[in-house]
């Protein structure tokens, strides 16, 4: 059983690495859950950042009879759905297209559409995701981008809000029984790209860099020490050369159980994510029988003494996100930068006080808000959105 969970967690790491190396990739949360069978393990769907250059909407129907389209729009608008009609000429006459919402990426539109089609008024209708090319841009003042979708499995994971310099970050981590997996950090700062950072513990180093304690895998995903002994030996030789040590000594620092995943060492590094540079410090962690949430307790330097800038413990969480799920969502009123968020049936509604506008903005009920970010619970997942001006 443990090997099963470990292999799935390694797959999760591979998916995150794929996204980090290929920032244009998109992994819709529903596809990941389908492919992995919604097993009893948290999985991450790290969604591509800044895809809002192409906004999207949901097309509900496209008919030649304007009366039916107008009637449906009236029903949806009465329930605070931002519905609008786009009319276009065709060879057979005018076509009236009813669309709902404005979204900064396809994943946000997909999530909204899944809840929208559950409405009684939508019986028999299946909304289509459509690229918006000018129509409906002013329909709502803000459009959401879905940044993160994290299946809710509290017995196998934690999900916390933690301090990050003068700001905040989300830290989420899986576990099996008493053994923890490497965590992920998502920094809530618009200057960063919102790609999750994998680390046992991490902290900012000034405004532009991160220092992290992390797993350094010695073989590619899918390979094992038994199947690729030469590749492992080459990697160990390279690491020994970097540390001024030898392969035999490094064997004492390997985290590996035969037949269970890939061998790795735990290192400490500094990453400047704005310019793409990184460096690893000359130290390794000593293996432990079971790693706790904060990762290894003992780090061994190879050529200098301990540095004060390395995170040695976890910051005390500002908030346990899972604890919010025990609250009554109907009583929550969350304040963002220029808006208030409210639970509205199976959606989160946004109210803009300056303009008096209100609409159902995203699927799921709200849990927490910060600046332009809104965290919601939707369809057995915790989802993080960021809102952008639509104009």
C-alpha positions in Angstrom: 0.0 0.0 0.0 2.8 2.4 0.9 4.5 1.8 -2.3 1.3 2.5 -4.2 1.0 5.9 -2.5 4.7 6.7 -3.0 4.5 6.0 -6.7 1.4 8.2 -7.1 3.1 11.0 -5.2 6.1 10.7 -7.5 3.7 11.0 -10.4 2.4 14.2 -8.8 5.9 15.5 -8.6 6.5 14.6 -12.2 3.4 16.5 -13.3 4.5 19.6 -11.3 8.0 19.4 -12.8 6.5 19.1 -16.3 4.5 22.3 -15.7 7.5 24.2 -14.3 9.6 23.2 -17.3 6.9 23.9 -19.8 4.9 26.9 -18.4 2.4 26.8 -21.4 1.2 23.3 -20.4 -2.3 23.0 -19.0 -3.5 20.2 -16.8 -7.3 20.6 -16.2 -8.1 19.3 -12.7 -10.9 17.0 -14.0 -8.5 15.2 -16.3 -6.0 14.6 -13.5 -8.7 13.2 -11.2 -10.0 11.0 -14.0 -6.6 9.6 -14.9 -5.6 8.9 -11.3 -9.0 7.5 -10.3 -9.5 9.9 -7.3 -7.5 7.5 -5.1 -7.1 8.2 -1.4 -4.2 10.6 -1.9 -4.0 14.3 -2.4 -3.1 15.3 -5.9 -2.2 18.6 -7.3 -3.4 20.2 -10.5 -1.0 23.1 -11.0 -2.5 25.3 -13.6 -0.6 27.5 -16.0 -0.2 31.1 -14.9 -1.1 34.2 -16.8 -3.2 32.5 -19.5 -5.6 35.4 -19.2 -4.3 37.0 -22.5 -7.2 34.9 -24.0 -10.4 35.2 -22.0 -13.2 32.6 -22.2 -16.9 32.5 -21.8 -19.5 29.7 -21.6 -22.0 29.4 -24.5 -25.3 28.0 -23.3 -27.3 27.9 -26.5 -27.1 29.2 -30.1 -30.6 29.6 -31.7 -32.3 31.4 -34.5 -35.3 32.2 -32.2 -34.4 35.2 -30.2 -37.4 34.8 -27.9 -36.2 31.5 -26.4 -32.7 32.9 -25.9 -34.0 36.1 -24.2 -36.2 34.0 -21.9 -33.3 31.9 -20.8 -31.1 34.9 -20.3 -33.8 36.5 -18.1 -33.9 33.3 -16.0 -30.2 33.2 -15.5 -29.8 37.0 -14.9 -32.5 36.7 -12.2 -30.2 34.3 -10.4 -27.2 36.7 -10.6 -25.5 34.8 -13.5 -23.7 37.3 -15.9 -25.6 36.2 -19.0 -25.4 38.1 -22.3 -26.4 37.6 -25.9 -24.1 37.8 -29.0 -25.9 38.0 -32.4 -24.2 37.1 -35.6 -25.4 36.9 -39.2 -25.4 33.6 -41.1 -26.5 32.4 -44.5 -29.9 31.4 -43.1 -30.4 34.5 -40.9 -29.4 35.8 -37.5 -28.0 33.4 -34.8 -28.4 34.4 -31.2 -25.8 33.0 -28.9 -26.4 33.1 -25.1 -23.2 33.2 -23.1 -22.4 33.4 -19.4 -19.4 34.8 -17.6 -15.9 35.9 -18.4 -12.9 33.8 -17.3 -9.2 34.3 -17.5 -8.4 30.7 -18.3 -10.2 27.6 -19.6 -9.9 25.8 -16.3 -12.0 28.5 -14.5 -14.6 28.3 -17.3 -14.7 24.5 -17.0 -15.2 24.6 -13.3 -18.0 27.1 -13.6 -19.7 25.2 -16.4 -19.9 22.0 -14.3 -21.9 23.7 -11.7 -23.9 25.8 -14.1 -25.3 22.8 -15.9 -26.7 21.4 -12.6 -29.3 24.2 -12.5 -32.9 23.2 -13.2 -33.2 25.9 -15.9 -30.2 24.3 -17.7 -31.8 20.9 -18.0 -30.6 19.2 -21.2 -28.0 21.9 -21.9 -24.2 21.5 -21.8 -22.3 24.8 -21.9 -19.4 25.0 -24.3 -16.2 26.9 -23.5 -15.7 29.7 -26.1 -12.8 32.0 -26.7 -14.0 35.6 -26.3 -12.9 38.1 -29.0 -14.4 41.3 -27.8 -18.0 40.4 -27.1 -18.9 40.4 -23.4 -15.6 41.9 -22.2 -17.5 44.6 -20.1 -20.1 42.1 -18.9 -18.4 41.7 -15.6 -15.7 44.0 -14.1 -13.4 41.1 -12.9 -12.6 37.7 -14.4 -11.2 34.8 -12.4 -8.2 32.6 -13.2 -8.1 29.2 -11.6 -4.6 28.8 -10.2 -4.9 25.6 -8.1 -7.3 22.7 -7.6 -6.5 20.4 -4.7 -8.6 17.4 -3.9 -9.9 17.4 -0.3 -8.5 14.4 1.6 -7.9 15.7 5.2 -6.9 12.2 6.4 -4.0 12.2 3.9 -3.0 15.8 3.6 -2.7 19.2 5.2 -3.5 22.6 3.7 -2.3 25.7 5.5 -1.9 29.4 5.0 1.6 30.4 6.2 3.6 33.7 6.5 5.9 34.5 3.6 8.0 37.6 4.2 5.6 40.5 4.4 3.0 38.4 2.5 1.5 34.9 2.6 1.7 31.6 0.9 -0.2 28.3 0.7 1.5 25.2 1.9 0.0 21.8 1.2 1.4 18.4 1.9 0.5 14.8 1.6 1.2 11.9 4.0 0.6 8.2 4.3 0.0 7.0 7.9 2.8 8.7 9.8 5.1 9.4 6.9 5.0 12.7 5.1 5.8 13.6 1.5 7.6 16.7 0.2 5.3 19.7 0.5 4.4 22.4 -2.1 4.3 26.1 -1.7 2.2 28.5 -3.7 3.4 32.1 -3.1 0.5 34.6 -3.1 2.3 37.4 -4.8 1.4 38.7 -8.3 5.1 39.3 -9.1 5.6 35.5 -9.0 4.3 33.1 -11.6 2.2 31.0 -9.3 4.0 27.8 -10.2 4.1 25.6 -7.0 7.5 25.2 -5.4 8.3 21.8 -4.0 10.1 21.8 -0.7 10.0 20.4 2.8 10.5 23.9 4.1 11.2 27.2 2.4 11.4 30.9 3.1 11.9 34.1 1.0 15.4 35.5 0.7 14.8 39.1 0.0 12.2 40.0 -2.6 13.6 37.9 -5.4 14.8 34.6 -4.1 13.8 31.5 -2.1 15.8 29.2 0.1 14.4 25.7 0.2 15.1 22.3 1.7 14.1 19.9 -1.1 14.3 16.4 -2.6 17.0 16.0 -5.3 16.0 12.8 -7.2 19.0 11.0 -8.7 17.1 9.2 -11.5 14.4 10.4 -13.9 10.7 9.6 -13.2 9.9 6.0 -13.9 13.4 4.6 -13.4 14.7 2.6 -10.4 18.1 1.9 -8.9 17.8 -1.7 -9.8 16.9 -0.9 -13.5 19.5 1.9 -14.0 22.5 1.2 -11.8 24.9 2.9 -14.2 22.9 6.1 -14.4 22.7 6.2 -10.6 26.4 5.7 -10.2 27.1 8.5 -12.7 24.8 10.8 -10.8 26.4 9.9 -7.5 29.8 10.5 -8.9 28.8 13.9 -10.1 27.3 14.8 -6.8 30.4 13.5 -4.9 32.6 15.7 -7.1 30.4 18.8 -6.4 30.6 18.1 -2.6 34.3 17.1 -2.5 33.3 13.7 -1.3 33.2 10.1 -2.6 30.5 7.7 -3.8 30.9 5.4 -0.8 30.3 8.2 1.7 27.3 9.5 -0.2 25.6 6.1 0.1 25.0 7.1 3.7 22.8 10.0 2.6 20.5 8.2 0.2 16.8 8.1 0.9 15.8 4.9 -0.7 14.0 1.6 0.0 14.5 -1.0 -2.7 11.4 -1.4 -4.8 9.8 1.8 -3.5 10.3 4.8 -5.8 13.4 6.6 -6.8 16.5 7.2 -4.7 17.1 10.8 -3.7 19.1 13.0 -1.4 17.8 16.0 0.5 19.6 19.3 -0.3 19.3 23.0 0.4 19.3 25.5 -2.4 18.7 29.1 -3.3 16.4 29.8 -6.3 16.1 33.2 -7.9 12.8 32.5 -9.8 12.7 35.9 -11.6 15.9 35.4 -13.5 15.8 31.6 -13.4 19.1 31.0 -11.6 19.7 28.4 -8.8 22.5 27.1 -6.6 22.7 24.2 -4.2 24.6 24.5 -0.9 27.3 21.9 -0.1 25.3 19.9 2.4 23.0 16.8 2.6 20.4 15.6 5.1 20.9 12.5 7.1 18.3 9.8 6.3 15.6 9.2 8.9 13.2 6.3 9.5 10.2 8.5 9.0 10.3 12.1 7.8 8.0 14.5 9.7 6.1 17.4 8.1 9.1 19.7 8.3 11.4 17.2 6.6 14.9 16.2 7.8 16.1 17.4 11.2 19.9 17.1 10.6 21.8 18.7 7.8 25.5 17.9 7.3 27.8 20.5 5.8 30.7 19.3 3.6 33.0 22.3 3.5 31.7 25.1 5.8 29.7 25.7 8.9 25.9 26.0 9.2 24.4 29.1 7.7 21.8 31.2 9.5 19.7 31.7 6.3 18.5 28.1 6.0 15.0 27.4 7.3 15.2 25.0 10.2 11.6 24.8 11.2 8.1 25.4 9.8 6.5 28.7 10.3 3.4 28.6 12.5 0.4 28.5 10.1 -1.8 31.6 10.0 -4.8 29.4 9.2 -5.6 25.8 8.8 -7.7 25.9 5.6 -9.4 22.6 6.4 -10.8 24.0 9.6 -12.9 26.5 7.6 -14.8 23.6 6.1 -16.5 23.2 9.5 -17.9 26.7 9.3 -21.3 27.6 7.9 -20.5 29.1 4.5 -23.7 31.2 4.5 -22.4 33.2 7.4 -19.1 34.2 5.7 -18.5 37.6 4.2 -14.9 37.8 2.9 -13.2 41.0 1.8 -10.8 41.1 -1.1 -9.0 44.1 -2.6 -12.0 45.8 -4.1 -14.8 43.3 -3.5 -16.8 41.3 -1.0 -17.3 37.5 -1.5 -20.5 35.7 -0.4 -21.7 32.1 -0.5 -24.6 32.0 -3.0 -26.0 28.5 -3.4 -23.2 26.4 -5.0 -21.3 29.5 -6.2 -19.4 32.4 -4.8 -20.9 35.8 -5.5 -18.8 39.0 -5.7 -20.1 42.4 -4.8 -18.3 45.6 -6.0 -19.2 48.3 -3.5 -18.1 51.2 -5.7 -20.3 50.2 -8.6 -23.0 48.2 -6.8 -22.4 45.2 -9.2 -23.1 41.7 -7.9 -22.7 38.4 -9.8 -22.0 34.8 -9.3 -18.3 34.8 -10.1 -16.9 31.3 -9.5 -18.2 27.8 -8.6 -17.9 26.7 -5.0 -18.5 28.5 -1.7 -15.9 30.9 -0.3 -13.4 30.0 2.4 -10.8 32.8 2.5 -9.9 36.0 0.6 -6.6 38.0 0.3 -6.0 40.8 -2.0 -7.0 39.5 -5.5 -7.2 35.9 -4.4 -10.2 33.8 -3.3 -10.1 30.3 -2.0 -13.3 28.2 -2.4 -14.5 24.7 -1.8 -16.1 23.1 -4.9 -16.8 19.6 -5.9 -14.6 17.9 -3.2 -11.7 20.2 -4.0 -10.1 23.3 -2.6 -9.6 25.8 -5.4 -7.6 29.1 -5.6 -8.7 31.9 -7.9 -7.1 35.2 -8.7 -9.2 38.0 -10.2 -8.1 40.4 -13.0 -9.9 43.5 -14.4 -11.8 42.5 -17.5 -11.0 45.8 -19.3 
